[in-house]
């Protein structure tokens, strides 16, 4: 048992399916240099494997890029277009972990993120929220992951300069994952 694992109450090794009803995949990006726009993806799935030692854990996830929702249908349509996500050609994004390692009191998950057919390494800061029984006789686990990416690194490189300086959409995108997993029993 690792030091990190001993700090995770009720830690359970196993295979977990991401529960999309009780999870959230969202992002924040600066808009017009003065505010932030938030959005989320309604369609995603994945599998988390917690190893006997937490550093032996892994995750694999898919995001349906067509399911973007920023609260504005016109903006969502533009984001789905070739100007941004090109969902007609790249409807699915993936994340596959390559390592889980201690990072202070929390964990870091290194992995490969693929957006628009472009794969780049990313590191998620991971907080393990806990493990416990659910109301249906099953077992749940909760995780919060965060990272910041540069959208241009993934081919989302539209340039929309503003008069007087700055851009309509910043390069930096903050990603937040609130994930609840359900332990497989079979």
Secondary structure, DSSP 8 states (H G I E B T S, - for coil): --HHHHTSTT---EEEEE-GGG-EEEEEEEETTTEEEEEEES-EEEEEEE-SSGGG-EEEEEEEGGGEE-S-HHHHHHHHSTTTT-TTT--EEEEEEEEEEEETTEEEEEEEEEETTEEEEEEEEEEEEEEEE-TTS-EEEEEEEEEEEEGGGGT-----B-TTS-BSEEEEEEEEEEEEEEE---
